[in-house]
Amino acid sequence: MIFMPLNIPLIWLVGLLSTGILGGGIYILYEWYEGELEGMSYLLGGLAMVLWSFGGRFISLPLLRRPGNDEPKRMRSETVKRVPRPDGSVLQVEFYGPEDGQPIILSHGWGPNSNVWYYAKRQLSKHFRVIVWDMPGLGKSTRPNNKDYSVEKFARDLEAVLAIAGDKPAILLGHSMGGMVALTFCRLFPELLGKRVAGLILVDTTYTNPVKTSILSRLLRKLQKPVLEPLLYLAILISPIFWLMTWLSYLNGSLYISVEISGFTGTETRGQLDFSALLSAFASPAVLARGTLGMFNYDESQTLPTVNVPVLLICGASDIATTPPASVRMNAELPQSELVILKPAGHMSLMEQNAQFSEAVSTFCQTRL
């Protein structure tokens, strides 16, 4: 699941629901043990609530989705470089495919880590040099000492990854927040465009504060200051509790609700839904909250006309986190761009329609060789 402003109320709701189910089950069992509640129905009801809290996903997941032939799983490369940064963070950078292939640097969205590129790593590395990295605080990359999770910080990290990508000009591919990082990179390092960067691929992303380009944007803009930002600061303050709530939501299956609503359209497989939820549960709520606060300050509207390399825009037709009109506007303002809309697909089009996604990426990259 991608951690975007739209997800915040959903995550809190399913977290509170999960905590309430577990707490209610424990309370019923305690009252039954003390004799305040009598009858086997209370015992069975309390046990059912507790058991559901820790294993409901094994019931709900088979009911929700069909199994797929190629389900995603965590996959790490043996070719790894660890890149230390001035702020104390260390980036995990992994390499796949032929060393002499066209480099493609994949920047994931906010919430998962580079494992989200399971299909892209397998499908694209047959012909290209695929380079993935974990953003600081996620996956195997460590957190910055100064707690800087701004988009500008990540763009400078991307420049450090580019520096070890080899001699050939690379394609920068970014999904969701990864696309925001790529556009910010273009503003901070314009001299590298055309010289070290052959092109961009921006996937289900936006050019401005994502609150402004998501579904229900008018409502979310009104809620940003009085509701969303306080919730994020609260998540930082009580991160361990929030993390426990998230894991409970994953174990009982209620996390699938927010993952489904925010990322998919219903054509995803059982493994894709579960894998997306699992990756989001691994991430620290404090890290996610700080990165989301950083996104609130993001705006690269003025950068779009200055990008002087070819750009491929890919978006899911039913994306509600960064809606298709955001990609349409970028397509109109970027000097050299083309737009591919995947159907049926939501914000996680790279997974839900992975074959279409890899085909579009391959076609674009082959023209840059």
Residue frames relative to the residue before (quaternion, step in Angstrom):
aa qw qx qy qz dx dy dz
M 1.0000 0.0000 0.0000 0.0000 0.00 0.00 0.00
I 0.3450 -0.7201 0.5634 0.2121 3.57 -1.01 0.81
F 0.3418 -0.7512 0.5319 0.1895 3.56 -0.79 1.07
M 0.1340 0.7821 -0.5851 0.1677 3.55 -0.20 1.33
P 0.7070 -0.4711 0.3037 0.4313 3.61 -1.20 0.37
L 0.6145 0.5616 -0.3511 0.4287 3.58 1.04 -0.72
N 0.6739 0.5336 -0.2970 0.4157 3.59 1.05 -0.75
I 0.5332 0.6892 -0.4043 0.2780 3.58 1.08 -0.69
P 0.6994 0.4336 -0.3093 0.4766 3.67 0.68 -0.88
L 0.6343 0.5418 -0.3358 0.4375 3.60 1.01 -0.78
I 0.6621 0.5093 -0.3052 0.4573 3.57 0.93 -0.93
W 0.6564 0.5032 -0.3149 0.4656 3.57 0.93 -0.84
L 0.6601 0.5228 -0.3180 0.4356 3.59 0.91 -0.87
V 0.7011 0.4416 -0.2862 0.4811 3.60 0.84 -0.92
G 0.6097 0.5476 -0.3507 0.4532 3.58 1.14 -0.58
L 0.6678 0.4819 -0.2939 0.4852 3.56 0.95 -0.87
L 0.6176 0.5382 -0.3379 0.4634 3.57 1.05 -0.76
S 0.6655 0.5101 -0.3014 0.4540 3.58 0.92 -0.92
T 0.6585 0.5007 -0.3018 0.4739 3.56 0.96 -0.89
G 0.6510 0.5284 -0.3101 0.4482 3.57 1.01 -0.83
I 0.6431 0.5172 -0.3261 0.4610 3.60 0.99 -0.80
L 0.6817 0.4760 -0.2933 0.4718 3.58 0.87 -0.94
G 0.6741 0.4976 -0.2967 0.4582 3.58 0.87 -0.94
G 0.6538 0.5163 -0.3111 0.4575 3.56 0.99 -0.82
G 0.6508 0.5171 -0.3167 0.4569 3.57 1.01 -0.82
I 0.6565 0.5033 -0.3067 0.4708 3.57 0.97 -0.87
Y 0.6442 0.5271 -0.3187 0.4534 3.58 0.99 -0.83
I 0.6592 0.5069 -0.3091 0.4615 3.58 0.92 -0.89
L 0.6575 0.5020 -0.3100 0.4685 3.58 0.96 -0.84
Y 0.6454 0.5148 -0.3216 0.4637 3.58 1.00 -0.79
E 0.6753 0.4847 -0.2946 0.4714 3.58 0.88 -0.90
W 0.6254 0.5126 -0.3421 0.4787 3.60 1.08 -0.66
Y 0.6472 0.5201 -0.3177 0.4580 3.58 0.98 -0.83
E 0.6956 0.4635 -0.2668 0.4798 3.58 1.03 -0.79
G 0.5313 -0.6574 0.3923 0.3629 3.57 1.25 -0.17
E 0.4644 0.6816 -0.4495 0.3431 3.60 1.26 0.09
L 0.7443 0.2261 -0.1495 0.6104 3.55 1.20 -0.57
E 0.1368 -0.8174 0.5584 0.0372 3.55 -0.76 1.06
G 0.6691 0.4974 -0.3775 0.4030 3.54 -1.16 0.65
M 0.5700 -0.6214 0.4316 0.3203 3.51 -1.16 0.72
S 0.5638 0.6167 -0.3962 0.3805 3.59 1.12 -0.54
Y 0.6524 0.4995 -0.3192 0.4722 3.61 1.02 -0.76
L 0.6344 0.5273 -0.3270 0.4610 3.56 1.01 -0.83
L 0.6962 0.4651 -0.2752 0.4724 3.56 0.84 -0.98
G 0.6418 0.5268 -0.3236 0.4537 3.59 1.03 -0.76
G 0.6657 0.4968 -0.2984 0.4701 3.58 0.94 -0.89
L 0.6505 0.5083 -0.3128 0.4699 3.56 0.97 -0.86
A 0.6406 0.5317 -0.3266 0.4476 3.57 0.98 -0.84
M 0.6612 0.5073 -0.3113 0.4566 3.60 0.96 -0.84
V 0.6645 0.4887 -0.3054 0.4758 3.60 0.97 -0.83
L 0.6716 0.4929 -0.3020 0.4635 3.56 0.90 -0.91
W 0.6226 0.5341 -0.3319 0.4658 3.58 1.05 -0.74
S 0.6243 0.5666 -0.3365 0.4194 3.59 1.03 -0.78
F 0.7862 0.3225 -0.1593 0.5024 3.57 1.03 -0.72
G 0.8224 0.1924 -0.1094 0.5240 3.60 1.19 -0.09
G 0.3304 0.7827 -0.4791 0.2205 3.57 1.22 0.28
R 0.5746 0.6121 -0.3782 0.3901 3.59 1.13 -0.59
F 0.6320 0.5475 -0.3437 0.4274 3.59 1.07 -0.61
I 0.6691 0.4443 -0.2915 0.5196 3.56 1.29 -0.31
S 0.7236 0.4712 -0.2566 0.4342 3.56 0.81 -1.05
L 0.6477 0.5531 -0.3404 0.3983 3.60 0.91 -0.83
P 0.6763 0.4689 -0.3234 0.4671 3.67 0.81 -0.80
L 0.6473 0.5170 -0.3233 0.4573 3.57 1.14 -0.59
L 0.6804 0.5258 -0.2858 0.4230 3.56 1.10 -0.75
R 0.8517 0.0502 0.0520 0.5191 3.56 0.72 -1.07
R 0.5105 -0.6220 0.5086 0.3063 3.53 -1.31 0.47
P 0.5020 -0.6241 0.4865 0.3490 3.60 -1.15 0.44
G 0.3215 -0.7476 0.5484 0.1924 3.58 -1.16 0.57
N 0.6062 -0.5698 0.4183 0.3645 3.54 -1.30 0.27
D 0.7862 0.1514 -0.0629 0.5958 3.58 1.12 -0.66
E 0.0442 -0.8349 0.5483 -0.0179 3.54 0.18 1.30
P 0.5015 -0.6774 0.4424 0.3066 3.62 -0.93 0.83
K 0.0006 0.7706 -0.6372 0.0084 3.52 -1.24 0.57
R 0.6313 -0.5267 0.4014 0.4036 3.54 -1.27 0.31
M 0.0442 0.7964 -0.5959 0.0933 3.54 -0.78 1.07
R 0.0509 -0.8048 0.5912 -0.0144 3.57 -0.69 1.11
S 0.4352 -0.6963 0.5114 0.2533 3.57 -1.11 0.70
E 0.4640 -0.6490 0.5217 0.3023 3.54 -1.27 0.43
T 0.6425 0.4722 -0.3150 0.5148 3.57 1.29 -0.28
V 0.1389 0.8156 -0.5267 0.1949 3.55 -0.10 1.36
K 0.0640 -0.7491 0.6549 0.0768 3.52 -1.22 0.63
R 0.2451 -0.7438 0.6069 0.1354 3.55 -1.05 0.84
V 0.1253 -0.8262 0.5491 0.0136 3.56 -0.55 1.20
P 0.2439 -0.7819 0.5558 0.1420 3.63 -0.42 1.16
R 0.2126 -0.7804 0.5797 0.0990 3.56 -1.07 0.80
P 0.6584 -0.5473 0.3404 0.3887 3.62 -1.14 0.53
D 0.6845 0.4921 -0.2882 0.4541 3.60 1.12 -0.61
G 0.6423 -0.5518 0.3183 0.4262 3.59 1.25 0.16
S 0.5650 0.5769 -0.4042 0.4296 3.59 1.19 -0.23
V 0.1977 -0.7488 0.6212 0.1195 3.54 -1.27 0.52
L 0.2841 -0.7932 0.5220 0.1328 3.57 -0.68 1.14
Q 0.2991 -0.7111 0.6110 0.1777 3.54 -1.07 0.85
V 0.0039 0.7952 -0.6035 0.0579 3.58 -0.59 1.19
E 0.0728 -0.8167 0.5724 -0.0082 3.58 -0.77 1.07
F 0.2480 -0.7843 0.5626 0.0826 3.53 -1.12 0.81
Y 0.0329 -0.7779 0.6273 -0.0188 3.55 -1.06 0.90
G 0.7732 0.3782 -0.2585 0.4385 3.55 -1.20 0.52
P 0.7457 -0.4268 0.2793 0.4286 3.57 -1.34 0.09
E 0.5349 -0.6592 0.4310 0.3059 3.57 -0.96 0.90
D 0.7248 0.4194 -0.2404 0.4909 3.59 1.09 -0.66
G 0.4668 0.6955 -0.4366 0.3284 3.59 1.25 0.17
Q 0.6523 -0.4830 0.4040 0.4219 3.55 -1.31 0.25
P 0.3471 -0.7598 0.5026 0.2228 3.63 -0.61 1.04
I 0.0340 -0.7482 0.6624 0.0165 3.52 -1.10 0.85
I 0.1684 -0.7891 0.5860 0.0747 3.59 -0.64 1.13
L 0.1745 -0.8106 0.5569 0.0484 3.57 -0.59 1.22
S 0.0890 -0.7828 0.6157 0.0149 3.57 -0.75 1.13
H 0.3281 -0.7855 0.4972 0.1676 3.57 -0.53 1.21
G 0.5914 -0.5654 0.4438 0.3655 3.54 -1.33 0.17
W 0.6354 -0.5585 0.3891 0.3646 3.54 -1.32 0.11
G 0.6537 0.4670 -0.3732 0.4641 3.56 -0.59 1.18
P 0.7660 0.2457 -0.1684 0.5697 3.60 0.67 -1.01
N 0.3761 -0.6673 0.5568 0.3214 3.57 -1.19 -0.54
S 0.7811 -0.3637 0.2079 0.4631 3.60 -1.22 -0.14
N 0.4989 0.6414 -0.4362 0.3867 3.62 1.21 -0.13
V 0.5397 0.6334 -0.3992 0.3849 3.58 1.21 -0.40
W 0.6474 0.5266 -0.3064 0.4580 3.59 1.26 -0.43
Y 0.1570 0.8371 -0.5148 0.0979 3.62 1.15 0.46
Y 0.7276 0.4240 -0.2525 0.4764 3.59 0.71 -1.05
A 0.6575 0.5194 -0.3192 0.4428 3.59 0.89 -0.88
K 0.6413 0.5256 -0.3332 0.4488 3.60 0.95 -0.82
R 0.7053 0.4601 -0.2693 0.4673 3.57 0.92 -0.87
Q 0.7365 0.4425 -0.2417 0.4509 3.57 0.89 -0.91
L 0.7334 0.4325 -0.2449 0.4638 3.60 0.92 -0.86
S 0.6383 0.5665 -0.3384 0.3965 3.60 1.06 -0.67
K 0.4763 0.6511 -0.4550 0.3771 3.61 1.22 0.01
H 0.8124 0.2156 -0.0851 0.5350 3.58 1.08 -0.73
F 0.7708 0.3286 -0.1623 0.5211 3.60 1.16 -0.50
R 0.4684 -0.6127 0.5474 0.3249 3.53 -1.34 0.31
V 0.1118 -0.8265 0.5515 0.0144 3.56 -0.11 1.32
I 0.0598 -0.7920 0.6074 -0.0169 3.55 -0.77 1.11
V 0.0244 -0.7968 0.6035 -0.0157 3.57 -0.70 1.08
W 0.0609 -0.7917 0.6067 0.0377 3.55 -1.18 0.52
D 0.4044 -0.6755 0.5613 0.2553 3.52 -1.24 0.58
M 0.4183 -0.6842 0.5315 0.2727 3.57 -0.87 0.91
P 0.6572 -0.5476 0.3411 0.3898 3.60 -1.10 0.69
G 0.7948 0.2693 -0.2341 0.4910 3.53 -0.93 1.01
L 0.7163 0.3683 -0.2306 0.5460 3.57 1.30 -0.13
G 0.8101 0.2050 -0.1627 0.5246 3.56 -1.11 0.61
K 0.7707 -0.3263 0.2647 0.4791 3.56 -0.87 -1.01
S 0.5124 0.6010 -0.4414 0.4259 3.58 1.24 0.30
T 0.4043 -0.7409 0.4888 0.2208 3.57 -0.91 0.92
R 0.5960 -0.5994 0.4151 0.3365 3.54 -1.27 0.39
P 0.4973 -0.6328 0.4905 0.3341 3.61 -1.13 0.56
N 0.5403 -0.6444 0.4370 0.3192 3.58 -1.02 0.80
N 0.7183 0.4516 -0.2494 0.4669 3.58 1.07 -0.73
K 0.4188 -0.7420 0.4334 0.2936 3.61 1.32 0.13
D 0.3534 0.7216 -0.5035 0.3178 3.54 1.11 0.76
Y 0.0491 0.7978 -0.5959 0.0778 3.56 -0.53 1.21
S 0.2735 0.7787 -0.5151 0.2313 3.56 1.07 0.72
V 0.6111 -0.5464 0.4189 0.3905 3.56 -1.22 0.44
E 0.6069 0.5581 -0.3472 0.4469 3.60 1.09 -0.68
K 0.6306 0.5257 -0.3403 0.4585 3.60 0.99 -0.78
F 0.6722 0.4924 -0.2956 0.4672 3.59 0.95 -0.89
A 0.6178 0.5384 -0.3456 0.4571 3.61 1.08 -0.68
R 0.6466 0.4894 -0.3198 0.4901 3.60 1.05 -0.68
D 0.6075 0.5282 -0.3485 0.4801 3.57 1.11 -0.62
L 0.6268 0.5354 -0.3319 0.4586 3.58 1.01 -0.80
E 0.6215 0.5336 -0.3387 0.4629 3.60 1.04 -0.72
A 0.6399 0.5155 -0.3183 0.4728 3.58 1.08 -0.73
V 0.6309 0.5080 -0.3282 0.4859 3.59 1.08 -0.67
L 0.6310 0.5386 -0.3234 0.4550 3.58 0.99 -0.85
A 0.6325 0.5713 -0.3277 0.4075 3.57 1.04 -0.78
I 0.7459 0.3471 -0.2140 0.5266 3.60 1.17 -0.47
A 0.4564 0.7279 -0.4100 0.3062 3.58 1.29 0.26
G 0.6394 -0.5109 0.3428 0.4611 3.60 1.22 -0.12
D 0.6872 -0.5256 0.3391 0.3695 3.54 -1.35 0.08
K 0.6357 0.5438 -0.3439 0.4265 3.60 1.08 -0.60
P 0.5424 -0.5896 0.4744 0.3649 3.61 -1.08 0.63
A 0.3138 -0.7891 0.5107 0.1346 3.57 -0.88 0.99
I 0.3834 -0.6359 0.6077 0.2817 3.50 -1.40 0.29
L 0.2230 -0.7609 0.5952 0.1303 3.58 -0.88 0.95
L 0.0443 -0.7996 0.5985 -0.0228 3.56 -0.60 1.19
G 0.0354 0.8198 -0.5683 0.0604 3.56 -0.67 1.09
H 0.2081 -0.7697 0.5941 0.1063 3.55 -0.96 0.94
S 0.8474 0.0312 -0.0447 0.5281 3.58 -0.94 0.93
M 0.8206 0.0033 0.0086 0.5714 3.62 -0.51 -1.08
G 0.5728 0.5873 -0.3791 0.4281 3.59 1.14 -0.52
G 0.6319 0.5100 -0.3212 0.4873 3.57 1.13 -0.62
M 0.6151 0.5302 -0.3377 0.4759 3.58 1.07 -0.70
V 0.6293 0.5318 -0.3210 0.4670 3.55 1.04 -0.81
A 0.6524 0.5214 -0.3134 0.4520 3.59 0.98 -0.86
L 0.6674 0.4845 -0.3066 0.4753 3.61 0.94 -0.81
T 0.6393 0.5036 -0.3268 0.4806 3.59 1.02 -0.72
F 0.5781 0.5677 -0.3546 0.4667 3.58 1.12 -0.68
C 0.6473 0.5317 -0.3182 0.4440 3.60 0.94 -0.88
R 0.6646 0.4852 -0.3039 0.4801 3.60 1.05 -0.70
L 0.7226 0.4548 -0.2552 0.4538 3.57 0.89 -0.92
F 0.8078 0.1860 -0.0713 0.5547 3.59 1.06 -0.72
P 0.0303 0.8474 -0.5295 0.0246 3.64 0.72 1.00
E 0.6060 0.5861 -0.3544 0.4046 3.59 1.13 -0.58
L 0.6501 0.5277 -0.3138 0.4478 3.60 1.22 -0.39
L 0.5463 0.6168 -0.3991 0.4023 3.58 1.24 -0.33
G 0.7826 0.2433 -0.2176 0.5301 3.55 -0.73 1.09
K 0.7127 0.4118 -0.2398 0.5148 3.56 1.13 -0.66
R 0.8072 0.1386 -0.0507 0.5715 3.59 0.76 -1.05
V 0.7300 0.3254 -0.1941 0.5687 3.57 1.30 -0.36
A 0.2612 -0.8022 0.5231 0.1210 3.55 -0.60 1.18
G 0.7954 -0.1548 0.1192 0.5737 3.57 1.17 -0.48
L 0.3468 -0.7192 0.5655 0.2066 3.54 -1.36 0.21
I 0.0877 -0.7345 0.6656 0.0989 3.53 -1.28 0.52
L 0.0871 -0.8135 0.5748 -0.0167 3.56 -0.49 1.25
V 0.0881 -0.8443 0.5274 -0.0346 3.54 -0.44 1.29
D 0.8411 -0.1229 0.0628 0.5230 3.58 -0.76 1.08
T 0.4699 0.6649 -0.4339 0.3857 3.54 0.78 1.06
T 0.3200 -0.7466 0.5558 0.1767 3.55 -1.30 -0.12
Y 0.4945 -0.6705 0.4857 0.2645 3.54 -1.33 0.29
T 0.7772 0.2522 -0.1181 0.5643 3.59 1.27 -0.20
N 0.7709 -0.2864 0.2572 0.5075 3.57 -1.32 -0.11
P 0.4308 -0.7476 0.4320 0.2624 3.64 -0.47 1.13
V 0.4972 0.6314 -0.4375 0.4034 3.59 1.20 -0.27
K 0.6992 0.4985 -0.2642 0.4391 3.57 1.05 -0.80
T 0.7743 0.3266 -0.1769 0.5123 3.60 1.17 -0.41
S 0.5216 0.5986 -0.4403 0.4192 3.58 1.17 0.45
I 0.6356 -0.4704 0.4112 0.4536 3.55 -1.27 0.07
L 0.8036 0.1959 -0.1948 0.5272 3.58 -1.12 0.69
S 0.1829 0.8393 -0.4976 0.1204 3.58 1.14 0.61
R 0.6269 0.5443 -0.3539 0.4307 3.60 0.97 -0.75
L 0.6696 0.4864 -0.2888 0.4813 3.56 0.97 -0.89
L 0.6779 0.5034 -0.2977 0.4455 3.59 0.88 -0.95
R 0.6191 0.5366 -0.3503 0.4539 3.60 1.05 -0.66
K 0.6608 0.4897 -0.3074 0.4786 3.56 1.05 -0.73
L 0.7064 0.4624 -0.2559 0.4708 3.57 1.12 -0.71
Q 0.4684 0.7211 -0.4401 0.2589 3.61 1.15 -0.42
K 0.7569 0.3902 -0.2219 0.4749 3.60 0.65 -1.07
P 0.7746 0.3808 -0.2433 0.4424 3.65 0.66 -0.93
V 0.7954 0.3019 -0.1438 0.5054 3.62 1.10 -0.57
L 0.7439 0.4418 -0.2609 0.4281 3.60 0.53 -1.16
E 0.6913 0.4779 -0.2958 0.4542 3.58 0.81 -0.94
P 0.6451 0.4895 -0.3454 0.4743 3.68 0.90 -0.71
L 0.6287 0.5288 -0.3431 0.4554 3.62 1.01 -0.72
L 0.6543 0.5108 -0.3116 0.4624 3.58 1.01 -0.79
Y 0.6574 0.4844 -0.3157 0.4833 3.60 0.96 -0.80
L 0.6194 0.5244 -0.3381 0.4765 3.58 1.11 -0.65
A 0.6277 0.5345 -0.3322 0.4582 3.59 1.04 -0.76
I 0.6238 0.5183 -0.3321 0.4816 3.58 1.10 -0.69
L 0.6791 0.5178 -0.2871 0.4339 3.56 0.91 -0.97
I 0.8012 0.1974 -0.0876 0.5581 3.60 0.91 -0.91
S 0.0582 0.8633 -0.4987 0.0513 3.55 1.04 0.82
P 0.6654 0.4991 -0.3445 0.4354 3.69 0.80 -0.78
I 0.6499 0.5050 -0.3186 0.4702 3.58 1.01 -0.80
F 0.6579 0.5113 -0.3009 0.4638 3.54 0.97 -0.91
W 0.6294 0.5336 -0.3238 0.4629 3.58 1.07 -0.76
L 0.6348 0.5214 -0.3193 0.4724 3.58 1.03 -0.82
M 0.6387 0.5250 -0.3192 0.4633 3.57 0.99 -0.83
T 0.6488 0.5228 -0.3130 0.4559 3.58 1.01 -0.85
W 0.6775 0.4824 -0.2998 0.4674 3.58 0.93 -0.87
L 0.6051 0.5328 -0.3529 0.4748 3.58 1.08 -0.65
S 0.6442 0.5264 -0.3134 0.4579 3.56 1.01 -0.86
Y 0.6468 0.5014 -0.3198 0.4775 3.56 1.06 -0.74
L 0.6912 0.5004 -0.2914 0.4324 3.57 0.82 -0.99
N 0.7467 0.3824 -0.2418 0.4876 3.60 0.96 -0.75
G 0.5755 -0.6486 0.3467 0.3577 3.56 1.29 0.03
S 0.5281 0.6520 -0.4229 0.3423 3.61 1.17 -0.19
L 0.5496 0.6065 -0.4037 0.4088 3.61 1.17 -0.40
Y 0.5573 0.6125 -0.3895 0.4032 3.57 1.15 -0.53
I 0.5818 0.5968 -0.3784 0.4027 3.58 1.10 -0.62
S 0.7202 0.4290 -0.2584 0.4802 3.58 0.77 -1.04
V 0.6164 0.5384 -0.3454 0.4593 3.59 1.08 -0.68
E 0.6599 0.5103 -0.2992 0.4632 3.56 0.94 -0.89
I 0.6869 0.4932 -0.2929 0.4463 3.57 0.81 -1.01
S 0.7700 0.4052 -0.2073 0.4472 3.58 0.79 -1.01
G 0.8232 0.3264 -0.1368 0.4439 3.60 1.04 -0.62
F 0.8101 0.2723 -0.1047 0.5085 3.59 1.04 -0.68
T 0.3934 -0.7178 0.5256 0.2317 3.53 -1.35 0.11
G 0.6739 -0.5007 0.3015 0.4520 3.59 1.24 0.07
T 0.6430 0.5061 -0.3371 0.4656 3.60 1.23 -0.11
E 0.4654 0.6728 -0.4545 0.3523 3.60 1.24 0.04
T 0.4973 -0.6519 0.4845 0.3048 3.54 -1.21 0.49
R 0.7071 -0.4415 0.3470 0.4296 3.54 -1.35 0.19
G 0.6937 0.4856 -0.2766 0.4543 3.58 0.88 -0.93
Q 0.6352 0.5336 -0.3315 0.4493 3.58 1.03 -0.74
L 0.6561 0.4968 -0.3083 0.4772 3.57 0.99 -0.82
D 0.6817 0.4850 -0.2902 0.4646 3.57 0.88 -0.92
F 0.6581 0.5221 -0.3127 0.4434 3.59 0.93 -0.89
S 0.6464 0.5153 -0.3181 0.4641 3.59 0.97 -0.81
A 0.6592 0.4936 -0.3065 0.4774 3.57 0.99 -0.82
L 0.6483 0.5281 -0.3200 0.4455 3.58 0.96 -0.84
L 0.6577 0.5102 -0.3192 0.4530 3.60 0.89 -0.87
S 0.6621 0.5000 -0.3118 0.4631 3.58 1.00 -0.77
A 0.6401 0.5343 -0.3302 0.4423 3.60 1.09 -0.66
F 0.6193 0.5643 -0.3417 0.4257 3.59 1.12 -0.58
A 0.6559 0.5595 -0.3157 0.3963 3.59 1.04 -0.71
S 0.5101 -0.6487 0.4793 0.2986 3.57 -1.05 0.82
P 0.4701 -0.6830 0.4744 0.2958 3.64 -0.79 0.92
A 0.6183 0.5421 -0.3550 0.4449 3.61 1.06 -0.66
V 0.6484 0.5042 -0.3098 0.4789 3.58 0.98 -0.85
L 0.6633 0.5096 -0.3052 0.4552 3.59 0.89 -0.95
A 0.6596 0.5156 -0.3123 0.4488 3.57 0.94 -0.87
R 0.6646 0.5011 -0.3112 0.4587 3.59 0.91 -0.88
G 0.6600 0.5023 -0.3127 0.4629 3.58 0.98 -0.77
T 0.6419 0.5145 -0.3202 0.4698 3.57 1.04 -0.74
L 0.6178 0.5224 -0.3396 0.4797 3.59 1.03 -0.70
G 0.6276 0.5333 -0.3285 0.4623 3.57 1.10 -0.70
M 0.6321 0.5430 -0.3289 0.4443 3.58 1.06 -0.72
F 0.5830 0.5929 -0.3724 0.4122 3.58 1.12 -0.58
N 0.7101 0.4331 -0.2515 0.4949 3.60 1.18 -0.50
Y 0.5067 0.6812 -0.3967 0.3490 3.56 1.30 0.04
D 0.2338 0.7414 -0.6122 0.1448 3.57 -1.01 0.87
E 0.0365 0.8055 -0.5870 0.0719 3.57 -0.49 1.22
S 0.1672 0.8197 -0.5271 0.1493 3.57 1.11 0.69
Q 0.7123 0.4564 -0.2562 0.4676 3.56 0.95 -0.91
T 0.5874 0.5932 -0.3657 0.4116 3.58 1.23 -0.33
L 0.5543 0.6700 -0.3857 0.3083 3.58 1.02 -0.79
P 0.7239 0.4366 -0.2935 0.4462 3.69 0.68 -0.89
T 0.6621 0.5344 -0.3008 0.4307 3.60 1.20 -0.38
V 0.5388 0.6280 -0.4069 0.3870 3.61 1.24 -0.21
N 0.1026 -0.8603 0.4993 0.0023 3.57 -0.22 1.31
V 0.5882 0.5051 -0.4086 0.4817 3.58 1.08 0.73
P 0.6280 -0.5370 0.3844 0.4116 3.62 -1.15 0.41
V 0.1112 -0.7912 0.6009 0.0241 3.56 -1.06 0.84
L 0.1572 -0.7420 0.6443 0.0973 3.53 -1.07 0.88
L 0.1559 -0.7694 0.6157 0.0677 3.54 -0.87 1.03
I 0.0304 -0.7824 0.6220 -0.0084 3.56 -0.87 1.00
C 0.1176 0.7944 -0.5916 0.0710 3.59 -0.87 0.85
G 0.4816 -0.6328 0.5235 0.3058 3.52 -1.24 0.55
A 0.5377 -0.6633 0.4151 0.3142 3.57 -0.87 0.92
S 0.7687 0.3279 -0.1711 0.5218 3.59 1.14 -0.62
D 0.2781 0.7767 -0.5167 0.2289 3.58 1.19 0.49
I 0.1349 -0.8042 0.5750 0.0673 3.60 -0.76 1.03
A 0.5869 0.5788 -0.3757 0.4235 3.61 1.23 -0.25
T 0.7385 -0.0163 -0.0075 0.6740 3.57 1.08 -0.80
T 0.2713 -0.8372 0.4538 0.1400 3.53 0.11 1.34
P 0.6810 -0.5328 0.3273 0.3812 3.61 -1.15 0.63
P 0.5916 0.5722 -0.4041 0.3991 3.68 0.92 -0.56
A 0.5751 0.5685 -0.3874 0.4428 3.62 1.13 -0.49
S 0.6724 0.4738 -0.2899 0.4891 3.60 0.96 -0.84
V 0.6161 0.5440 -0.3435 0.4544 3.59 1.05 -0.73
R 0.6625 0.4890 -0.3126 0.4736 3.58 0.93 -0.83
M 0.6472 0.5071 -0.3309 0.4632 3.60 0.91 -0.83
N 0.6302 0.5409 -0.3294 0.4492 3.57 1.01 -0.80
A 0.6715 0.5003 -0.2898 0.4635 3.58 1.06 -0.77
E 0.7696 0.3964 -0.1981 0.4597 3.61 1.01 -0.75
L 0.5864 0.5428 -0.3816 0.4645 3.59 1.20 -0.29
P 0.5191 -0.6837 0.4097 0.3086 3.63 -0.80 0.91
Q 0.8031 0.1101 -0.0326 0.5847 3.61 0.98 -0.83
S 0.3412 0.7611 -0.4828 0.2669 3.59 0.09 1.20
E 0.0945 -0.7449 0.6546 0.0879 3.49 -1.37 0.36
L 0.2724 -0.7801 0.5511 0.1164 3.55 -1.13 0.72
V 0.0759 -0.7648 0.6393 0.0242 3.53 -0.98 0.99
I 0.1299 -0.7878 0.6000 0.0498 3.58 -0.78 1.06
L 0.2407 -0.7912 0.5521 0.1058 3.55 -0.67 1.17
K 0.0298 -0.7949 0.6055 -0.0266 3.57 -0.98 0.94
P 0.6055 -0.3324 -0.7204 0.0617 1.57 -1.73 1.79
A 0.1628 0.7875 -0.5748 0.1514 3.56 -0.87 0.91
G 0.2494 -0.7474 0.5972 0.1502 3.51 -1.23 0.63
H 0.8267 -0.1990 0.1536 0.5034 3.55 -1.09 -0.71
M 0.7162 0.3951 -0.2366 0.5243 3.58 1.16 -0.57
S 0.0975 0.8365 -0.5299 0.1000 3.57 0.95 0.90
L 0.5931 0.5890 -0.3633 0.4115 3.60 1.10 -0.63
M 0.7176 0.3815 -0.2334 0.5339 3.57 1.22 -0.44
E 0.6939 0.4990 -0.2854 0.4338 3.57 0.80 -1.03
Q 0.7772 0.1424 -0.0732 0.6085 3.60 1.07 -0.79
N 0.0281 0.8740 -0.4847 0.0188 3.54 0.93 0.96
A 0.6393 0.5238 -0.3476 0.4429 3.64 0.98 -0.69
Q 0.6520 0.4925 -0.3069 0.4880 3.59 0.95 -0.88
F 0.6353 0.5463 -0.3208 0.4416 3.55 0.99 -0.88
S 0.7055 0.4607 -0.2744 0.4633 3.61 0.76 -1.01
E 0.6166 0.5412 -0.3466 0.4547 3.58 1.06 -0.67
A 0.6602 0.4996 -0.3086 0.4684 3.60 0.95 -0.87
V 0.6545 0.5053 -0.3086 0.4702 3.57 0.97 -0.86
S 0.6624 0.5160 -0.3081 0.4474 3.60 0.87 -0.92
T 0.6548 0.5193 -0.3140 0.4505 3.57 0.90 -0.91
F 0.6639 0.4979 -0.3006 0.4700 3.58 0.95 -0.89
C 0.6980 0.4865 -0.2821 0.4433 3.59 0.84 -0.97
Q 0.6275 0.5480 -0.3450 0.4324 3.59 1.02 -0.68
T 0.6495 0.5021 -0.3200 0.4729 3.56 1.12 -0.56
R 0.6589 0.4986 -0.3096 0.4706 3.59 1.25 -0.28
L 0.4752 0.6929 -0.4325 0.3272 3.61 1.28 -0.14
